[in-house]
Amino acid sequence: MDRGSAPAAVRLWNGALSGRDERLTYAATVVRTFLVYTLLRLAIFAACFGILYLLFGSETSPWLVALPALLFTSGLSWLLLRRQGVEAGRALSGGIRSVRGRIDAATRKEDID
C-alpha cells in the first residue's frame, strides 16, 4: 500500500513505528482506529443512558431507559463521530485491499510454479 494514499492516522502511526514490519503497524493502526471509534460510541451511550436514568430512572425500568439511549446514541454518533467512522472504514477497506493483493500475488506465484 502506498503511504501517500493511506489515511492520516495510518501515516502518523507508521511514521511513529518506522523500522517495524509494515503489515504489523498497519494491523495495529486498524485495530486502534476501530477501538477508539468503539470506545467513543460507548462513551456517548453511557452519557445518554446516565442522563436519561437521572431523569426517568426512578419511574421506569433500566431496560426502558436503555432503549431511548440507544436511539439517541445512534443519532449522536452519526453527527459527532462521522469523521472517525469514515476513517475507520478507510482503514478497514485498505486492510482488505492489502490482504486481497497478497492473496492474488500468492496465487500468481503458484500459477507460475
C-alpha positions in Angstrom: 0.0 0.0 0.0 1.4 3.4 -0.9 1.9 5.6 2.1 0.7 8.7 0.3 -2.8 7.1 -0.1 -3.2 6.0 3.5 -5.3 7.9 5.9 -3.6 10.5 8.1 -3.7 8.3 11.2 -2.1 5.4 9.3 0.7 7.7 8.1 1.3 9.1 11.5 1.2 5.7 13.2 3.5 4.2 10.6 5.9 7.1 11.0 6.0 6.7 14.8 6.7 3.0 14.4 9.1 3.1 11.5 11.5 0.2 11.4 8.9 -2.4 12.2 7.1 -4.7 9.9 4.6 -2.5 7.9 1.9 -5.2 8.0 2.1 -5.3 11.8 1.9 -1.5 12.1 -0.9 -1.3 9.6 -2.9 -4.0 11.5 -2.2 -2.2 14.8 -3.5 1.0 13.2 -6.7 -0.6 12.0 -7.3 -2.1 15.4 -6.5 1.2 17.2 -8.8 3.1 14.8 -11.8 0.7 15.5 -11.0 0.6 19.2 -11.1 4.4 19.5 -14.3 4.6 17.4 -16.0 1.9 19.5 -14.9 3.5 22.8 -16.3 6.9 21.7 -19.6 5.3 20.8 -19.7 3.6 24.2 -19.0 6.9 25.9 -21.8 8.5 24.1 -24.2 5.7 25.1 -23.1 5.9 28.7 -23.7 9.7 28.7 -27.1 9.3 27.1 -28.0 6.4 29.5 -26.8 8.4 32.5 -28.8 11.5 31.6 -32.0 9.5 30.9 -31.6 7.4 34.0 -31.2 10.5 36.2 -34.3 12.0 34.6 -36.6 8.9 34.4 -34.7 6.1 36.3 -36.8 6.1 39.4 -40.0 5.8 37.5 -39.1 3.1 34.9 -37.0 0.0 34.4 -33.4 0.5 33.3 -34.2 -1.5 30.2 -36.8 1.1 29.2 -34.2 3.8 29.7 -31.6 1.9 27.6 -33.8 1.7 24.5 -34.2 5.5 24.0 -30.5 5.8 25.0 -29.6 3.5 22.1 -31.7 5.6 19.7 -30.1 8.9 20.9 -26.7 7.3 20.7 -27.1 6.3 17.1 -28.1 9.8 16.1 -25.4 11.5 18.1 -22.8 9.1 16.9 -23.7 9.8 13.3 -23.5 13.5 13.9 -20.4 13.7 16.2 -18.3 10.7 15.0 -18.8 10.9 11.3 -15.1 11.7 10.6 -13.9 8.8 12.9 -16.4 6.4 11.2 -15.1 7.3 7.7 -11.5 6.9 8.9 -12.3 3.5 10.4 -14.0 2.5 7.1 -11.0 3.6 5.1 -8.6 1.7 7.4 -10.7 -1.4 7.1 -11.0 -1.2 3.3 -7.3 -0.6 2.9 -6.6 -3.6 5.0 -8.9 -5.7 2.9 -7.2 -4.4 -0.3 -3.8 -5.3 1.2 -5.0 -8.9 2.0 -6.5 -9.3 -1.4 -3.3 -8.2 -3.0 -1.2 -10.6 -1.0 -3.6 -13.5 -1.9 -3.5 -12.5 -5.6 0.3 -12.4 -5.5 0.5 -15.8 -3.9 -2.0 -17.2 -6.4 0.1 -15.8 -9.3 3.2 -17.3 -7.8 1.6 -20.7 -7.5 0.4 -20.5 -11.1 3.9 -19.8 -12.3 5.4 -22.7 -10.3 
